[in-house]
Amino acid sequence: MSHPRSEQLYARARAVIPGGVNSPVRAFRAVGGTPLFIARGEGQYLIDADGQRYLDFVGSWGPLILGHAHPQVIRAITAAAAQGTTFGAPCAGEVELAERVVAAYPGIEQVRFVSSGTEAVMSAIRLARAATGRDLIVKFSGCYHGHADHLLVAAGSGLATFGRPSSAGVPEPFTACTRVLPLDDEAAFEELLGREGARIAAVIIEPVPANHGLLLQRREFLERVRELTRRHGVLLIFDEVISGFRLARGGAAERLGITPDLATFGKVIGGGLPVGAFAGPRAVMARLAPDGDAYQAGTLSGNPVAMASGIATLDVLVHENGWQRLESLGAAVEAALRPVLARAPFPVHFVRAGSLFWLSLHEAGAPRTAAPLPEAASARYGRLFHALLGQGIYFPPSAYEACFLSLAHREADFEPLARALEHALAAAA
Ligand SMILES: *Cc1c(COP(=O)(O)O)cnc(C)c1O
């Protein structure tokens, strides 16, 4: 399939935008080829600049839980925009969305809105440090928490390692207060908290890690993390930027029955507009300015148009029994794809949590820790990706990214997906 308009746009983009993109994964580096420039989205479809249509399993990386251009969301955005796009003063939409978040998520009483998931996590960590008077934070290898300096840290091997920046431009001292642990390892966790617990402000985790494929955790591990953080007076932060309002109304916390101290949100909560949020009990949130001494602010925070988009998205999910339908869609895609994967010419494993799924090309099956994929498997994924794209299926352009379903998907979409996947697996072998 040729994409002359995307190619022209990409050439122009590369002249004026580094790498031609405003977020690196969009550049198709992991799979090769030219990124498609998208002209519009319709329900479960993307339409590129050359007018070609794709069944979309990326959903803008999570926000579009209702699909593209959902009429109710677009109406809400349009109506809000007509009243003015930003005031730099409070508006009713902030209260309405905050009330919905507080009612939905276990254990939280207050929420503050920001404009991205990165900002939400950054602010939650500052707040946790203020509330505990401690400096250290713990993250897990393979969990992504946005691109704040102190969180751009790769894992070391074995037990607790000192954080080493995984990006140029992050001075080592900036990550000196970050500890990185492997997922799925209670012993390493217990050892670190035993040693440094009194200096640790917060442990942050994606309860359903979805940024290194889908690394489903054992409940016992997450329960142990909850138990030990509580015992050491460490705040547990669930980064629910992907899982929040996707896996359940109350996110992964509700699904797992484990309540964190603080939670961060993004993606679904803005329904496709830039919104992030962090939330917790009143006693902790009170440390934030203007009531408290932990500073945090944003020119476009609580933006009326973005709030309207988030409210409309959550309302549709509630009224259409969205989370139950997403679960059935997830089960349906699993039923359609499993038989195809069982016949695949190389090992591919289906991993799923609700409306998130991942094709793991790891030989051994579904990993629970952030193991790198062998070169050959990554190359295979690149061929698989392009073979799907050629059949009108848009999968994430990286073997480490999960697929997203939306309420716009239909069970009838999964039969053509299964056929396309069968061909693509043969082509990728
Ligand atoms: C996407 C993501 C972020 C960062 O959100 P942005 O809006 O891209 O800044 C943080 N945490 C998790 C778990 C994410 O998936």
PDBQT file of the ligand as one rigid body, heavy atoms in Angstrom, charges set to zero:
ROOT
HETATM    1  C1  LIG A 501       0.633   7.616  29.341  1.00  0.00    +0.000 C 
HETATM    2  C2  LIG A 501       1.074   7.396  30.728  1.00  0.00    +0.000 A 
HETATM    3  C3  LIG A 501       1.633   8.417  31.507  1.00  0.00    +0.000 A 
HETATM    4  C4  LIG A 501       1.970   9.759  30.938  1.00  0.00    +0.000 C 
HETATM    5  O1  LIG A 501       0.845  10.442  30.503  1.00  0.00    +0.000 OA
HETATM    6  P1  LIG A 501       1.016  11.617  29.417  1.00  0.00    +0.000 P 
HETATM    7  O2  LIG A 501      -0.363  12.174  29.309  1.00  0.00    +0.000 OA
HETATM    8  O3  LIG A 501       1.517  10.965  28.171  1.00  0.00    +0.000 OA
HETATM    9  O4  LIG A 501       1.980  12.585  29.981  1.00  0.00    +0.000 OA
HETATM   10  C5  LIG A 501       1.892   8.157  32.833  1.00  0.00    +0.000 A 
HETATM   11  N1  LIG A 501       1.634   6.969  33.381  1.00  0.00    +0.000 NA
HETATM   12  C6  LIG A 501       1.101   5.958  32.659  1.00  0.00    +0.000 A 
HETATM   13  C7  LIG A 501       0.804   4.658  33.328  1.00  0.00    +0.000 C 
HETATM   14  C8  LIG A 501       0.831   6.126  31.310  1.00  0.00    +0.000 A 
HETATM   15  O5  LIG A 501       0.362   5.111  30.590  1.00  0.00    +0.000 OA
ENDROOT
TORSDOF 0
